[in-house]
Amino acid sequence: MKDERLEKIASEHPFPLVFATISGAHLYGFPSPDSDFDLRGVHVLPLRDVVGLEVGRETVQVEEIRESLDLDLVTHDAKKFFGLMLKKNGYVLEQLFSPLIVQTSPEHEELKEIGKRCVTKHHAHHYFGFAKTEWKLFEKETPPRVKPLLYIFRILLTGINLMQTGEVEANLTVLNKKLRLSYLPELIQRKIVGTEKGILPDTNIGFYREEYERLVLELEKEYKRSNLPETSNAKADLNDLLIRLRLKQQ
């Protein structure tokens, strides 16, 4: 994602970055004019910060207005991030494969190749749980908002597509080219031209609940028939990459 302000922020990170990408509403395809920028990535701690009794900053997190941007920055040390990649964590894979790249490196490209072998059919459980949590939060809101509802559909469609193709896609408009859910374009447009706290245009919660439940069943069906592997075989390659990244910081 070409933005000199974001590139400057990434360049000022206290540790070398393997990559920095944009996540959140910008990645999902429905940012509002007042949406913040979710900058995510992987940093590499120097050897002195990982070999002693005191471990360095495994996670760097910043929430502030910087370079006229509402910024939410979170990066993990390579070891922590690689560990998350080996779990049923779709969120870190979405960050890794985000096409909205602020800073990259040869190791980023290598990591993406390894990341393809981290995808398993059990990543469906990440999307099951994530969608369930978001739906509960959505139902509690009065009045209901557009953003949480779009997040729920984005989560479920990402999970369904992952089970079908093994590819990590988080943009809701792209995902909807397959399912063609007629109500999504209007909701997306309302979010894009509105605000982060925009209210739903109607209160037909019953319809959205039926769609949520239907898509959960669709995800379950795709999970059961997915040809994705049961487990990842990428641990050794991630370990090798981590060692090389550490040695590079000597």
Helices and strands as residue ranges (DSSP letters): H 4-11, E 17-23, H 24-28, E 37-43, G 47-49, E 59-66, E 69-77, H 78-85, H 90-96, E 101-103, H 106-116, G 121-123, H 124-140, H 146-165, H 172-179, H 184-193, H 205-225, H 235-248
